[in-house]
């Protein structure tokens, strides 16, 4: 039985789009705790992506 499309599935595109355009975050400033922006921006997406995946996972109805 096919799964019904939910707009929440589009949330999974957010991390992809946030990291797709490298010239946006290919800078050293501003730094955070000594880490250049290039590194901490990418690392910030790890918990954001995990949260978004969890939200989409919770929105999918389960078969009983």
VOZA-841442 format. One record per residue: residue number from 1; residue in three letters; y, z, x of N, C-alpha, C in turn. Coordinates in steps of 0.05 Angstrom, whole numbers, plus 32768, in hexadecimal, padded with zeros to 4 digits. Example, Ala and Ser with C-alpha at 12.3 -4.5 7.8 and 13.67 -1.06 7.14 Angstrom:
<sites>
    nr   rest    npy    npz    npx   capy   capz   capx    cpy    cpz    cpx
     1    Ala   7F8E   809C   8108   7FA6   809C   80F6   7FBE   809C   8108
     2    Ser   7FD3   808E   8101   7FEB   808F   8111   8001   809D   8102
</sites>
This chain:
<sites>
    nr   rest    npy    npz    npx   capy   capz   capx    cpy    cpz    cpx
     1    Unk   7FE9   8000   8011   8000   8000   8000   8019   8000   8012
     2    Unk   802B   7FEC   800F   8042   7FEB   8020   8056   8002   801B
     3    Unk   8063   800A   8030   8077   801F   802F   8091   8013   8024
     4    Unk   809E   8021   8012   80B7   8018   8007   80CD   801B   801C
     5    Unk   80DF   8008   801E   80F4   8009   8032   8109   801E   802A
     6    Unk   8110   802E   803D   8125   8043   8038   813C   803D   804B
     7    Unk   8155   8041   8041   816C   803D   8053   816B   8050   806C
     8    Unk   815D   8066   806A   815B   8078   8081   814D   806B   8099
     9    Unk   813D   8056   8094   8130   8048   80AA   8144   803B   80BC
    10    Unk   815C   8035   80B1   8171   8029   80C1   817C   803D   80D6
    11    Unk   8178   8057   80D2   8180   806A   80E6   8172   8066   8101
    12    Unk   815B   805A   8100   814C   8055   8119   8159   8040   812A
    13    Unk   816C   8031   811F   817A   801D   812E   8192   8029   813E
    14    Unk   819B   8041   8136   81B2   804D   8142   81AE   8052   8160
    15    Unk   8199   805E   8169   8195   8062   8186   8194   8047   8195
    16    Unk   8186   8034   8189   8184   801A   8196   81A0   800E   819A
    17    Unk   81B0   800F   8185   81CB   8003   8187   81DD   8013   8199
    18    Unk   81D9   802E   819A   81E9   803F   81AB   81E4   803B   81C8
    19    Unk   81CC   8031   81CF   81C5   802D   81EB   81C4   800F   81F3
    20    Unk   81C8   7FFE   81DF   81C5   7FE1   81E4   81DB   7FD6   81F5
    21    Unk   81F4   7FDE   81F0   820B   7FD2   81FE   8212   7FE3   8216
    22    Unk   8206   7FDD   822D   8208   7FED   8245   8225   7FEE   8250
    23    Unk   8235   7FD9   824F   8251   7FDB   8259   8261   7FF1   824B
    24    Unk   825A   7FF9   8233   8268   800F   8226   8266   8029   8234
    25    Unk   824E   802F   823F   824B   8049   824C   8245   8047   826A
    26    Unk   824B   8030   8276   8247   802C   8293   8260   8035   82A2
    27    Unk   8266   804F   82A0   827D   805A   82AF   8274   8075   82BA
    28    Unk   8284   807F   82CD   827E   8099   82D9   828D   80AF   82CB
    29    Unk   82A3   80A9   82BE   82B4   80BD   82B1   82B2   80BA   8293
    30    Unk   82B2   80CF   8283   82B4   80EA   828C   8299   80F6   8295
    31    Unk   829A   8108   82A7   8281   8114   82B0   827D   812E   82A1
    32    Unk   8264   8136   829F   825D   814F   8291   824A   815F   82A4
    33    Unk   8253   8176   82AD   8244   8187   82BF   823C   8177   82D8
    34    Unk   824D   8165   82E1   8248   8156   82F9   8239   813C   82F5
    35    Unk   822F   8138   82DD   8220   811F   82D7   8234   8109   82CD
    36    Unk   8232   80F1   82D8   8243   80DC   82CE   823D   80D5   82B1
    37    Unk   8250   80CA   82A4   824E   80C2   8287   8235   80B1   8283
    38    Unk   8230   809E   8295   8219   808C   8292   81FF   809B   828E
    39    Unk   81FB   80B1   829B   81E2   80C0   8299   81E1   80D2   8281
    40    Unk   81F7   80E2   827D   81F5   80F5   8267   81F7   80E8   824C
    41    Unk   8204   80D0   824B   8204   80C2   8231   81E8   80B9   8229
    42    Unk   81D9   80AF   823C   81BD   80A7   8236   81AC   80BF   822F
    43    Unk   81AF   80D4   823F   819F   80EC   8239   81A6   80F9   821F
    44    Unk   81BF   80F6   8216   81C7   8101   81FC   81B8   80F3   81E5
    45    Unk   81B0   80DA   81E9   81A2   80CC   81D4   8185   80D6   81D0
    46    Unk   817A   80E4   81E4   815E   80EE   81E1   815C   8101   81C9
    47    Unk   816C   8117   81C8   8169   8128   81B0   8174   811B   8196
    48    Unk   8188   810A   8199   8192   80FC   8181   817C   80EA   8175
    49    Unk   816E   80DB   8186   8158   80CA   817D   8142   80DA   8171
    50    Unk   813B   80F0   817E   8126   8102   8173   812D   810C   8157
    51    Unk   8146   8114   8153   814F   811D   8139   814E   8107   8124
    52    Unk   8157   80EF   812C   8156   80D9   8119   813A   80D1   8111
    53    Unk   8128   80D1   8124   810B   80CB   811E   8100   80E0   810C
    54    Unk   8106   80F9   8110   80FD   810F   80FF   8107   810C   80E3
    55    Unk   8121   8105   80E0   812D   8101   80C5   811F   80EA   80B6
    56    Unk   811A   80D4   80C4   810C   80BE   80B7   80F0   80C5   80B0
    57    Unk   80E3   80D3   80C2   80C7   80DC   80BD   80C6   80EE   80A4
    58    Unk   80D9   8100   80A2   80D9   8112   808A   80DF   8104   8070
    59    Unk   80EC   80ED   8072   80F4   80DE   805A   80DE   80CD   804F
    60    Unk   80C9   80C7   805F   80B3   80B6   8056   80A1   80C7   8044
    61    Unk   809C   80BD   802C   808A   80CC   801A   806D   80CC   8025
    62    Unk   805F   80E2   8021   8044   80E5   802B   8030   80DE   8015
    63    Unk   801A   80D3   801D   8003   80D0   800B   7FF5   80EA   8007
    64    Unk   7FF1   80F2   7FEF   7FE4   810C   7FE9   7FC6   810A   7FEB
</sites>
